[in-house]
C-alpha cells in the first residue's frame, strides 16, 4: 500500500530563496528513487508544503537515509526553518 508524507516547512522570508532552491534539488533526486511515486513542492504563505508518495513505508525509510536527504534537508533546510510539521498516512 502506498505511503504518503505531507510536510509543512515555515521559514523567515529572508531564507525562502535558499529553502526553495534546496527543496527543488531534493525533488530532482527524490523522483529518481525507486520507491518514489510522487514528490511535489508547493509555495504557501510563510513557506512550503511538500507532498510525497512512496510505494510503501520502507521506500520512505530508504529516502530518509539517502545522501541528498541528509545534505539538502537535514543540513541545509532544517536549520533555516522556524516551524516544521509532518503528517504520515497510508493511501487508501
DRENDO-1510 file (C-alpha; in Angstrom, 1 decimal, always signed):
<recs>
REC; n; res; u; v; w
REC; 1; UNK; +0.0; +0.0; +0.0 .
REC; 2; UNK; +1.3; +3.5; -0.9 .
REC; 3; UNK; +2.7; +5.7; +1.9 .
REC; 4; UNK; +2.2; +9.4; +1.9 .
REC; 5; UNK; +4.1; +12.2; +3.6 .
REC; 6; UNK; +2.8; +15.8; +3.9 .
REC; 7; UNK; +5.3; +18.3; +5.4 .
REC; 8; UNK; +4.8; +21.9; +6.1 .
REC; 9; UNK; +8.0; +24.0; +6.4 .
REC; 10; UNK; +7.9; +27.6; +7.5 .
REC; 11; UNK; +10.9; +29.9; +7.4 .
REC; 12; UNK; +11.8; +33.6; +7.6 .
REC; 13; UNK; +11.2; +35.5; +4.3 .
REC; 14; UNK; +15.0; +36.1; +4.1 .
REC; 15; UNK; +15.6; +32.3; +3.9 .
REC; 16; UNK; +12.8; +31.5; +1.4 .
REC; 17; UNK; +15.1; +31.5; -1.7 .
REC; 18; UNK; +17.7; +29.2; -0.1 .
REC; 19; UNK; +15.0; +26.8; +1.2 .
REC; 20; UNK; +13.2; +26.8; -2.2 .
REC; 21; UNK; +16.4; +26.0; -4.1 .
REC; 22; UNK; +17.3; +23.1; -1.8 .
REC; 23; UNK; +13.8; +21.7; -2.0 .
REC; 24; UNK; +13.8; +21.8; -5.8 .
REC; 25; UNK; +17.1; +20.0; -5.8 .
REC; 26; UNK; +15.8; +17.4; -3.4 .
REC; 27; UNK; +12.8; +16.9; -5.7 .
REC; 28; UNK; +15.0; +16.0; -8.6 .
REC; 29; UNK; +16.9; +13.4; -6.6 .
REC; 30; UNK; +13.8; +12.0; -4.8 .
REC; 31; UNK; +11.9; +11.5; -8.0 .
REC; 32; UNK; +14.7; +9.2; -9.2 .
REC; 33; UNK; +14.4; +7.0; -6.1 .
REC; 34; UNK; +13.0; +3.5; -7.0 .
REC; 35; UNK; +10.1; +3.7; -4.4 .
REC; 36; UNK; +9.1; +7.3; -5.0 .
REC; 37; UNK; +5.7; +7.7; -6.7 .
REC; 38; UNK; +5.4; +11.5; -6.3 .
REC; 39; UNK; +7.2; +14.4; -4.8 .
REC; 40; UNK; +5.7; +17.9; -5.1 .
REC; 41; UNK; +6.8; +21.2; -3.6 .
REC; 42; UNK; +4.2; +23.9; -3.2 .
REC; 43; UNK; +4.7; +27.5; -2.1 .
REC; 44; UNK; +2.3; +28.6; +0.6 .
REC; 45; UNK; +2.1; +31.6; +2.8 .
REC; 46; UNK; +5.1; +31.7; +5.1 .
REC; 47; UNK; +6.9; +28.7; +3.5 .
REC; 48; UNK; +6.4; +25.5; +1.7 .
REC; 49; UNK; +4.2; +22.4; +1.6 .
REC; 50; UNK; +5.6; +19.1; +0.4 .
REC; 51; UNK; +3.5; +16.2; -0.7 .
REC; 52; UNK; +5.4; +12.9; -1.1 .
REC; 53; UNK; +4.2; +9.4; -2.0 .
REC; 54; UNK; +6.2; +6.2; -1.8 .
REC; 55; UNK; +5.4; +2.6; -2.8 .
REC; 56; UNK; +5.5; +1.7; +0.9 .
REC; 57; UNK; +6.9; +2.9; +4.3 .
REC; 58; UNK; +10.1; +1.1; +3.6 .
REC; 59; UNK; +10.5; +3.3; +0.5 .
REC; 60; UNK; +10.2; +6.4; +2.6 .
REC; 61; UNK; +12.7; +5.0; +5.2 .
REC; 62; UNK; +15.2; +4.5; +2.3 .
REC; 63; UNK; +14.6; +8.1; +1.3 .
REC; 64; UNK; +15.4; +9.4; +4.8 .
REC; 65; UNK; +18.9; +7.8; +4.6 .
REC; 66; UNK; +19.7; +9.0; +1.1 .
REC; 67; UNK; +22.7; +11.3; +0.8 .
REC; 68; UNK; +20.6; +14.0; -0.8 .
REC; 69; UNK; +18.2; +14.0; +2.1 .
REC; 70; UNK; +20.9; +14.4; +4.6 .
REC; 71; UNK; +22.8; +17.1; +2.7 .
REC; 72; UNK; +19.9; +19.1; +1.4 .
REC; 73; UNK; +17.1; +18.6; +4.0 .
REC; 74; UNK; +18.8; +17.8; +7.3 .
REC; 75; UNK; +21.9; +20.0; +6.9 .
REC; 76; UNK; +20.5; +22.8; +4.7 .
REC; 77; UNK; +16.8; +23.2; +5.0 .
REC; 78; UNK; +16.0; +22.2; +8.6 .
REC; 79; UNK; +18.4; +24.7; +10.2 .
REC; 80; UNK; +16.6; +27.5; +8.3 .
REC; 81; UNK; +13.1; +26.6; +9.5 .
REC; 82; UNK; +11.1; +28.4; +12.1 .
REC; 83; UNK; +8.5; +25.6; +12.2 .
REC; 84; UNK; +8.0; +22.2; +10.7 .
REC; 85; UNK; +5.2; +19.7; +10.8 .
REC; 86; UNK; +4.9; +16.3; +9.2 .
REC; 87; UNK; +1.9; +14.0; +8.7 .
REC; 88; UNK; +2.3; +10.4; +7.6 .
REC; 89; UNK; -0.6; +8.4; +6.1 .
REC; 90; UNK; -1.3; +5.2; +4.2 .
REC; 91; UNK; -3.0; +5.8; +0.8 .
REC; 92; UNK; -6.4; +4.1; +0.6 .
</recs>
